Amino acid sequence: MKQTTLVFAILSAFSAFAQTNDTCTTVVPVPLAVGESVVFTGDNTGATIDLDYAPGSILAGLGIPSSWHAFTITTCADLTISYCGTSPAFTEYWNVLATTCPANNTLIVTQQYNTTVCGDGNPTIYFLGAQPATYYFPVWYEDPGAIGPYTVTVAAAECGGGGAPNDACADVTPETLTVGGTLTFSGDNTTATATGDFAQGSPFAGAPVVWHSFTLDECASVSVAYCGQVPAWGNTLGILARDCPASDLVYFSTFNADDCGDGNRTYFYDGLLAGTYYIPVLLHPASGSVGEYTLTVTGSECPPAPTYQDQCAQVESQPLAVGGSIAFTGDNTAATSTGDFVAGSPFAAAPVIWHGFTTTTCARVTVAYCGLAPSWDNTLGFLSRDCPASDLVFFSNFNDTDCGDGNRTYIFSNLPAGDYLVPVLRDEASNAIGEYTISVSATSCPSTPPANDVCGDVVAFQLDAGATVVVDGDNTNATSTGDFVAGSPFAAAPVTWHAFSIDACTDLVASYCGMDPAWSNTLGVLATTCPGDALIYFTAVDTDCGDGNTTYIFNDLAPGIYYLPVLRDAGNNSFGPYSISLTAEDCLFLGMAPAAVESALRIWPNPNDGQLVVIGLGRDAVSLRIIDPSGRVVHMVRPQGPSMRIDLAGQLAPGAYLLDVIYPDRRNELRFMVR
């Protein structure tokens, strides 16, 4: 089974003939009234991709030939599209409806689907709340899996006629939950929709859910258990909402799949304040999370108030002099995420304890977790300059060797005078919980940052077509101060800058050839603003330097000023003196790069909710990693072809992530956002 948001395929051969409904332009829409159905029959053998999709659209990029049918509804309807009776059963099928012909990116994506209702292995696909319009339905062609004669039945029911009574959070009535009490909620999420659930811009907007609600009259710790689901539900949401539509979210403190004894999950929320809370129950058929369910919600006494600074607003900073040190002690067992980070921060769900220090002069500050046993495997390598935290200062370097016991030391070079907050993360899965002592020490700033450390300090030079300019520099003491806007995926990157101006459409080659040893981590981006905000990513990357270094190609740059960031990454040899050659040519002069170029490598959709498709991997990719904002590898997999689906919905916190693709002789990196 494949979906438009989940699939990329390469088809090797097609039959020599095409069908009359091979293009959407050749089909005549059939009227479909509520309470009625229409049966389409056909044979997709020999289907082509000609005129199927608008140039540049997502579906065009997937390259799947289709046959087409069309129907028109004049009132809102819940649609059911089934392949029942098709033999052999189609195992490949589209889960979308197009609203234009050829199909562009204005698509209606299914809320749910299954291969059980037909009873013969064929798919049934549902589109709830379809608005009046003409819809074009593509029939996937692939040999084997989806080829030959088929029957497709499209049925229209009254819009919302079979919807769950608690489909919208506004329709549920809160029940009182007492300390020591239990509530049992039952329901069926089969017909859940995403309408009216989450506020626009929420990381969970678009998730089909049903709702339950409870009210606390006093502080309580609350557990929400999915025990009894058979088979166990593989995808559930560990959040509560304090408003409707949901925007003010409370993330779980801890969770496990052991307490139920059947593989289902239990979520724990420590120290909820008095108020009303909404529980979303996610519909996700691909993970078995569909159908009837029972939730058990239990209230218990709030844990004692944290003895330490659970919220950054409670911190009283201590003076830190050059040559001095401070020992911060505490216990993060009861840490929460309340009041810690601004909404939308990639760390918004992180439960932390805070400490603070003040410097009066530039300093090299070291934050060391030495002495924790067992060693803490997950710690936060940044400081905050404000509260709630949004203005973050990331480490210059770190290591796991200085302590001598496996614990981590972070180094912040050239830290300007000011007030800084130190977050101490609670992460039981990485041993990062309990009593701790952290040593924070300061020494004199080792050196002055380079003159081009801040993009605002560089002067653009003219780069004309046919010319090559070599920019030289040294990023040894580069910082991240003033480089990128808050929220940028590169906000933590310490870089130096160069700037150039072009007067006409230009193709640019930026080459690191000649760096010895080779720089194995460089940024393939240009910025059009300072600090870096509007970013342009490379069109192609070439590893043909012959010495392990990289060349980036940027096609069709419009006239204007561009800023080139040069990343400092000592762990990948990317630091020290450098020379980078910039070559400009008239647009269309360069064309495509050599065979080594992964010009088609991309992530779709981007941003996403943790479900994504990586396209254009090539056939020699050996490893794919996803790295979170703290530098931790959160997912690793071996690619099985030129593209692959990754489903981490509900498992990644909102924020910026790095996709790292490793090849035998090179590697590619792409940034993406999780909403």
C-alpha positions in Angstrom: 0.0 0.0 0.0 1.4 3.4 -1.0 0.1 7.0 -0.6 1.0 10.2 -2.3 2.5 11.5 1.0 4.4 8.3 1.6 5.6 6.9 -1.8 8.1 7.3 -4.5 8.5 4.7 -7.2 10.4 4.3 -10.4 8.6 2.3 -13.1 10.7 0.6 -15.6 8.4 -0.3 -18.4 5.0 0.5 -19.8 2.7 -1.3 -22.3 2.6 0.0 -25.9 -1.0 1.2 -25.8 -2.9 3.7 -23.7 -6.5 3.8 -22.4 -9.2 6.3 -23.2 -9.1 7.5 -19.6 -5.3 7.7 -19.6 -5.5 11.5 -19.0 -7.9 13.4 -16.8 -8.6 15.7 -19.8 -10.4 12.8 -21.6 -12.8 11.8 -18.8 -16.3 13.3 -18.3 -17.2 14.0 -14.7 -20.2 12.0 -13.5 -22.8 13.6 -11.1 -22.8 12.0 -7.6 -25.6 12.7 -5.2 -25.7 12.1 -1.4 -27.0 8.6 -0.7 -26.0 7.3 -4.1 -22.9 5.6 -5.6 -21.2 5.4 -9.0 -19.2 2.4 -10.3 -16.2 3.0 -12.5 -14.6 0.2 -14.4 -11.5 0.2 -16.5 -8.1 -1.4 -17.4 -5.0 0.6 -16.6 -2.7 -1.6 -18.6 -0.4 0.7 -20.5 -1.3 3.9 -18.6 1.1 6.8 -19.1 2.0 9.9 -17.1 1.3 12.2 -20.1 -0.8 15.2 -19.1 -1.6 13.7 -15.7 0.1 16.2 -13.5 0.9 19.9 -13.6 4.6 20.6 -14.3 6.5 21.0 -11.1 3.8 19.5 -8.9 4.5 17.0 -6.2 2.7 14.2 -8.0 4.6 14.9 -11.2 7.8 14.5 -9.2 6.7 11.1 -8.0 6.5 9.8 -11.6 3.6 7.4 -11.2 1.4 6.8 -14.4 -2.3 6.8 -13.7 -5.7 6.2 -15.3 -8.4 8.7 -14.3 -12.1 9.0 -13.4 -14.0 12.1 -12.2 -17.2 12.9 -10.4 -19.1 16.0 -9.2 -20.8 16.6 -5.9 -23.0 19.7 -5.3 -23.3 19.4 -1.5 -20.9 18.5 1.3 -20.4 14.7 1.4 -18.5 11.9 3.2 -17.0 9.9 0.3 -16.0 6.2 0.3 -13.9 4.9 -2.6 -13.4 1.1 -2.7 -11.7 -1.3 -5.1 -13.8 -4.2 -3.9 -14.0 -7.1 -6.4 -10.9 -6.2 -8.3 -8.9 -9.3 -9.0 -6.1 -9.7 -8.3 -6.4 -7.1 -5.5 -4.6 -3.8 -6.1 -1.9 -3.4 -3.5 -0.8 0.0 -4.9 -3.2 2.9 -4.9 -3.5 6.7 -4.5 -5.0 8.2 -1.3 -5.8 11.6 -2.8 -8.4 13.4 -4.9 -7.3 16.1 -7.3 -9.4 19.3 -7.8 -7.7 20.4 -11.0 -6.8 18.7 -14.3 -3.9 18.2 -14.8 -3.5 17.7 -11.1 -1.6 20.3 -9.2 -0.7 20.6 -5.5 -4.3 21.4 -4.5 -5.0 17.9 -3.3 -7.5 16.3 -0.9 -5.7 13.7 1.2 -7.6 10.8 2.9 -8.2 10.9 6.6 -8.2 7.1 6.7 -8.0 3.9 4.7 -7.9 0.1 5.1 -7.6 -3.1 3.2 -10.0 -5.1 5.4 -13.5 -3.8 4.6 -13.6 -5.3 1.1 -12.7 -8.7 2.5 -10.6 -9.5 -0.6 -7.5 -7.5 0.2 -8.5 -4.5 -1.9 -8.3 -0.9 -0.4 -11.2 1.3 0.9 -10.4 5.0 1.1 -12.4 7.7 3.0 -12.6 11.4 2.4 -14.7 13.0 5.1 -16.3 16.4 4.7 -15.6 16.8 1.0 -16.9 20.2 -0.2 -19.0 20.7 -3.4 -16.6 20.4 -6.4 -15.5 18.2 -9.3 -12.9 15.6 -8.1 -10.5 13.7 -10.3 -9.5 10.2 -8.9 -6.3 8.7 -10.2 -5.9 4.9 -10.5 -2.3 3.9 -9.8 -0.5 1.8 -12.5 2.4 -0.4 -11.5 3.4 -3.9 -12.6 3.1 -5.9 -10.4 0.7 -4.6 -7.7 -1.7 -2.4 -9.7 -2.3 -3.5 -13.2 -5.2 -4.8 -15.3 -9.0 -4.6 -15.1 -10.4 -2.9 -12.0 -13.7 -1.8 -10.4 -13.9 1.3 -8.3 -17.1 2.3 -6.4 -17.5 5.8 -5.2 -20.3 6.3 -2.6 -21.5 9.6 -1.1 -23.1 9.9 2.4 -24.4 12.8 4.3 -21.6 15.1 5.4 -20.8 14.3 9.0 -23.7 11.9 9.2 -21.7 9.1 10.7 -19.2 11.3 12.6 -18.3 10.7 16.2 -20.2 12.9 18.7 -16.9 14.0 20.3 -15.1 14.7 17.0 -14.7 18.4 17.9 -13.3 19.5 21.3 -16.0 22.1 21.5 -18.6 19.3 21.6 -17.3 17.5 24.7 -18.4 18.2 28.3 -15.6 18.1 30.9 -16.0 15.6 33.8 -14.5 16.3 37.2 -11.4 14.4 38.1 -10.5 14.3 41.8 -7.2 13.4 43.5 -7.4 9.7 44.1 -10.2 9.4 41.6 -10.5 7.7 38.2 -12.5 8.5 35.0 -13.1 6.0 32.2 -13.7 7.4 28.7 -14.8 5.2 25.8 -15.4 6.0 22.2 -14.7 5.2 18.5 -12.3 7.3 16.4 -13.0 5.6 13.1 -14.7 8.7 11.7 -12.4 11.3 13.3 -11.7 14.4 11.3 -9.2 17.3 11.8 -11.9 20.0 11.7 -11.9 22.4 14.6 -9.3 20.4 16.5 -6.1 22.4 16.6 -5.4 26.1 16.2 -3.9 27.2 12.9 -0.1 26.9 13.1 -0.2 24.2 15.8 2.3 21.3 15.2 -0.6 19.0 15.3 -2.9 20.9 12.9 -4.3 18.3 10.4 -4.2 15.4 12.8 -7.7 13.7 12.9 -8.7 13.2 16.5 -11.7 12.8 18.8 -11.8 14.4 22.3 -12.5 13.8 25.9 -12.1 16.4 28.8 -11.7 16.6 32.5 -11.5 19.3 35.1 -9.2 19.6 38.2 -10.2 21.6 41.2 -6.7 21.4 42.6 -3.2 20.5 41.6 -2.9 16.9 40.6 -0.6 14.4 38.8 -2.6 12.7 36.1 -2.1 9.4 34.1 -3.8 8.6 30.8 -3.7 4.9 29.9 -4.7 3.2 26.7 -4.8 -0.3 28.3 -6.9 -3.0 26.6 -6.5 -2.0 22.9 -6.1 -5.2 20.8 -3.8 -5.1 19.0 -1.9 -2.4 20.9 -2.2 1.1 19.4 1.1 2.0 17.9 0.6 5.8 17.7 -1.0 7.9 20.4 -0.6 11.6 21.3 1.1 12.3 24.6 -0.4 15.8 25.0 -3.2 17.6 26.7 -4.8 20.9 25.6 -5.8 23.7 27.9 -8.0 25.4 25.2 -10.2 24.6 22.2 -9.2 24.7 19.4 -6.0 23.4 20.9 -3.0 25.7 21.0 -2.0 25.7 24.7 -0.5 22.2 25.0 0.9 20.3 28.0 3.3 17.5 27.0 3.7 14.3 29.0 6.3 14.2 31.8 7.0 10.5 31.3 5.4 7.5 29.5 5.9 3.8 29.2 4.5 0.8 27.3 4.9 -1.5 30.3 2.3 -0.6 32.9 -0.7 -1.8 30.8 1.0 -5.2 30.3 -0.3 -5.5 26.7 2.0 -3.1 24.9 -0.3 -0.1 25.1 1.0 3.2 26.3 0.4 5.1 29.6 1.2 8.9 29.8 2.0 10.7 33.0 1.5 14.5 33.6 3.2 15.7 36.7 1.8 18.6 38.7 -1.1 19.8 36.6 -2.7 23.0 37.9 -6.4 23.4 38.6 -8.3 23.8 35.3 -9.9 22.1 32.3 -7.9 19.8 30.1 -8.7 18.2 26.7 -7.4 14.7 25.7 -7.0 14.1 21.9 -7.4 10.5 20.7 -5.5 10.2 17.4 -6.8 8.3 14.4 -3.9 6.6 12.6 -4.9 3.4 10.8 -1.3 2.7 9.6 -0.3 2.2 13.3 -3.4 0.2 14.2 -4.8 3.3 16.1 -8.4 3.0 14.8 -11.7 1.8 16.2 -13.3 1.5 19.6 -11.1 2.4 22.6 -11.2 2.9 26.3 -9.1 5.4 28.3 -8.4 5.3 32.0 -7.6 8.7 33.5 -6.4 8.7 37.1 -5.6 11.6 39.4 -3.0 11.5 42.3 -1.4 14.0 44.6 0.9 16.6 43.2 4.6 15.9 44.0 6.3 18.4 46.3 7.1 21.7 44.7 10.6 21.5 43.3 13.3 22.7 45.7 15.2 24.2 42.8 14.4 26.6 40.1 11.9 24.8 38.0 11.0 27.9 36.1 13.6 30.3 34.7 11.7 33.3 36.2 12.6 32.0 39.7 16.3 32.1 39.1 18.6 34.4 41.1 21.8 34.7 39.1 25.2 34.4 40.8 28.3 36.5 39.8 30.9 34.6 37.8 34.3 36.2 37.6 37.1 35.4 35.2 39.2 32.9 37.0 36.3 31.8 39.2 33.9 28.9 39.2 30.4 28.1 40.6 29.1 24.7 41.7 25.4 24.4 40.9 23.7 21.6 42.7 20.1 20.5 42.4 17.7 17.6 41.6 15.7 17.6 38.4 13.5 14.6 39.3 10.4 16.8 39.4 11.3 19.2 36.6 8.5 20.4 34.3 8.4 22.3 31.0 6.1 25.0 32.4 7.3 28.6 31.7 10.7 27.4 30.3 10.7 28.1 26.6 8.7 30.4 24.3 5.9 28.8 22.2 7.3 27.3 19.0 10.8 26.7 20.5 12.3 23.3 19.5 12.8 22.8 23.2 9.3 23.8 24.3 8.5 20.2 25.6 11.8 19.8 27.5 11.4 19.5 31.3 14.3 21.4 32.8 15.7 23.0 36.0 17.5 26.3 35.8 20.5 28.1 37.2 21.9 31.5 36.4 25.2 33.4 36.3 26.4 36.9 35.4 29.6 38.0 33.8 31.0 41.5 33.6 33.5 41.0 30.8 34.1 38.7 27.8 34.8 35.2 29.1 35.5 31.6 28.0 32.9 29.7 30.0 33.0 26.0 30.7 29.9 24.0 31.9 30.9 20.5 33.1 28.7 17.6 34.3 31.6 15.7 35.8 31.0 13.2 38.6 27.5 12.0 37.7 27.2 8.3 38.0 26.1 6.7 35.8 27.0 9.4 33.3 24.2 11.5 31.9 23.9 10.7 28.2 21.7 13.7 27.3 22.3 17.2 28.3 21.6 20.6 26.7 24.5 22.4 25.2 23.2 26.0 25.2 22.6 28.9 27.5 19.7 31.4 27.4 19.8 35.1 27.5 16.1 35.6 28.3 13.1 34.0 30.0 11.1 32.2 28.8 14.0 31.1 26.7 14.3 32.1 23.1 17.6 33.9 22.7 19.9 30.9 22.9 23.8 30.7 22.9 25.0 27.3 21.7 28.3 25.8 22.6 31.5 26.4 20.7 32.9 23.0 21.4 32.1 20.0 23.6 33.8 16.7 24.6 33.2 13.6 26.7 36.8 13.2 27.7 37.7 16.1 30.1 35.6 14.8 32.9 37.3 11.4 32.7 34.0 9.5 33.5 32.0 9.9 30.3 30.1 13.0 31.3 30.0 16.0 29.0 31.8 19.3 29.1 30.5 22.3 27.1 32.7 25.2 26.1 31.4 28.7 25.2 34.2 30.8 23.7 34.1 34.6 23.6 30.9 34.8 25.7 30.0 38.5 25.9 29.3 40.0 29.4 25.8 39.5 30.5 23.2 37.4 32.3 23.0 33.7 31.3 20.6 30.9 32.3 21.8 27.2 32.4 19.1 24.6 31.6 19.5 21.1 33.2 17.4 18.6 31.2 15.5 15.7 32.8 15.6 12.7 30.5 15.2 9.4 32.3 15.9 7.3 29.2 19.4 8.8 29.1 20.1 8.6 32.9 19.7 12.4 33.1 17.6 12.4 36.2 18.1 13.0 39.9 20.6 14.9 42.0 23.5 16.6 40.2 26.4 19.0 40.6 27.5 21.1 37.6 30.7 23.1 37.6 30.6 26.4 35.7 33.9 28.2 35.4 35.3 31.2 33.5 38.6 32.2 32.0 39.7 35.1 29.8 38.5 35.2 26.3 41.1 33.3 24.2 41.0 35.7 21.3 39.0 38.2 19.4 36.5 36.8 16.9 37.6 37.4 13.2 36.6 40.7 11.5 34.0 38.9 9.4 32.4 37.0 12.2 29.2 39.0 11.8 27.5 39.3 8.4 26.8 43.0 9.2 30.5 43.7 9.2 31.3 42.4 5.7 31.3 44.5 2.5 30.0 42.9 -0.7 32.3 42.7 -3.7 31.2 42.6 -7.3 31.1 39.2 -8.9 30.6 39.3 -12.7 29.7 36.5 -15.1 32.8 34.6 -16.2 34.9 35.7 -13.2 36.3 33.7 -10.3 37.0 35.3 -7.0 38.9 33.5 -4.2 37.8 34.5 -0.7 40.2 33.8 2.2 39.6 33.7 5.9 40.1 31.9 9.2 37.1 30.7 11.2 39.0 29.4 14.2 37.3 31.8 16.6 34.0 32.2 14.7 30.9 32.6 16.9 27.2 32.3 16.2 26.4 35.8 17.5 24.4 37.9 15.1 24.6 35.3 12.3 21.1 33.9 11.8 17.7 35.0 13.0 16.1 33.3 16.0 14.4 30.1 14.8 16.6 29.5 11.8 17.8 25.9 11.4 21.4 27.3 11.6 20.9 29.6 14.6 23.5 27.6 16.5 26.1 27.5 13.7 29.3 29.5 14.4 30.3 31.0 11.0 32.3 33.6 9.3 30.9 35.5 6.4 31.7 36.8 2.9 29.3 38.8 0.6 29.1 39.4 -3.1 26.9 41.3 -5.5 25.6 40.2 -8.9 23.9 42.4 -11.5 22.3 39.7 -13.7 20.9 36.2 -13.4 23.8 34.0 -12.4 24.8 30.4 -11.9 27.4 30.1 -9.1 30.0 27.5 -8.2 31.3 27.6 -4.6 34.3 25.3 -4.3 36.1 24.1 -1.1 38.7 22.2 -3.2 42.2 22.2 -1.8 41.4 22.2 1.9 43.8 19.9 3.6 42.7 17.9 5.5 39.3 17.9 3.7 36.5 19.8 5.4 33.8 17.2 5.8 31.1 19.5 7.1 30.2 22.7 5.1 27.1 24.7 4.6 25.5 24.6 1.1 23.4 27.8 1.6 23.5 31.5 0.8 21.6 34.1 2.7 19.9 37.1 1.1 19.5 39.0 4.4 21.7 39.8 7.4 21.2 38.3 10.0 20.6 35.2 7.8 16.9 34.6 7.3 15.9 34.2 3.6 18.1 31.2 2.7 18.9 29.7 -0.7 19.9 26.1 -0.7 22.3 24.6 -3.3 20.9 23.2 -6.5 23.4 20.5 -6.7 26.5 19.2 -4.8 29.6 17.8 -6.5 32.3 15.7 -4.8 34.6 15.7 -7.7 37.3 17.8 -6.1 39.3 14.6 -5.8 40.5 15.4 -2.3 37.3 14.8 -0.3 36.2 18.4 -0.4 32.9 19.7 -1.7 31.7 22.0 -4.5 28.2 23.5 -4.3 26.2 24.7 -7.4 23.6 27.4 -7.1 21.5 27.9 -10.3 19.5 31.0 -11.3 20.5 33.5 -8.7 18.6 36.7 -9.1 20.5 40.0 -9.1 21.3 41.2 -5.6 23.6 40.8 -2.6 24.3 37.3 -1.2 26.0 36.3 2.0 28.2 33.1 2.1 28.5 31.5 5.6 31.7 29.4 6.4 30.9 26.9 9.1 33.3 26.2 12.0 33.0 22.5 13.0 36.2 21.3 14.6 34.9 17.7 14.9 34.8 17.5 11.1 38.1 19.3 10.4 36.1 22.4 9.2 38.1 25.1 11.0 41.1 27.2 10.5 42.5 29.1 7.5 40.5 28.5 4.3 40.3 29.6 0.6 37.0 29.2 -1.2 36.7 29.9 -5.0 33.5 31.5 -6.3 32.9 31.2 -10.0 30.0 33.0 -11.8 28.5 32.2 -15.1 25.4 33.4 -17.0 22.2 31.5 -16.1 21.8 28.2 -17.9 25.6 28.0 -18.6 26.3 25.4 -16.0 23.4 23.0 -16.6 23.4 19.9 -14.4 26.4 18.7 -12.5 28.2 15.4 -13.1 26.8 12.0 -12.2 28.0 12.2 -8.6 25.5 15.1 -8.0 22.5 14.3 -5.9 20.6 17.2 -7.5 17.2 15.6 -6.9 17.7 14.9 -3.2 14.8 16.5 -1.3 12.3 16.0 1.5 8.6 16.2 1.0 6.7 17.6 2.6 8.8 20.2 4.4 7.8 21.3 7.0 6.1 18.0 8.1 4.7 16.3 11.2 7.4 13.6 11.3 6.0 11.7 8.3 8.2 12.5 5.3 9.5 11.0 2.1 13.2 11.3 1.1 13.4 11.5 -2.6 16.5 11.2 -4.8 18.8 9.2 -2.4 20.5 7.5 -5.3 21.2 3.8 -5.3 24.5 3.9 -3.4 23.4 5.6 -0.1 24.5 3.4 2.8 23.1 5.2 5.8 20.4 7.8 6.6 20.3 9.7 10.0 18.1 12.3 11.5 19.8 14.6 14.0 17.8 16.8 16.5 18.7 20.4 17.4 21.0 19.2 20.3 23.1 17.1 17.9 21.6 13.7 19.0 20.9 11.1 16.4 17.2 10.3 16.9 16.7 7.9 13.9 19.0 5.8 11.8 18.1 3.5 8.9 19.8 1.9 5.9 18.1 3.1 2.7 16.5 0.4 0.5 16.4 2.3 -2.8 16.4 5.7 -4.4 13.7 6.9 -2.1 12.1 5.9 1.2 9.3 6.8 3.6 10.0 7.7 7.2 7.2 7.8 9.7 8.1 9.4 13.0 4.7 11.2 13.5 4.2 12.0 17.2 7.8 11.0 18.0 9.7 14.2 17.0 9.2 17.4 19.0 8.5 20.5 16.9 11.7 22.2 15.6 14.6 22.0 13.1 16.2 18.7 12.2 19.1 17.6 10.0 18.8 14.8 7.5 22.3 13.3 7.0 22.7 10.9 4.1 26.0 8.9 4.0 27.5 7.5 0.7 30.7 5.5 0.2 32.6 8.6 -0.9 30.5 11.5 0.2 27.6 12.7 2.3 24.6 15.0 1.8 22.7 17.0 4.4 19.3 18.6 4.2 17.5 20.6 6.9 13.8 20.2 7.6 11.2 21.4 10.1 8.8 19.4 12.2 5.6 21.4 13.0 
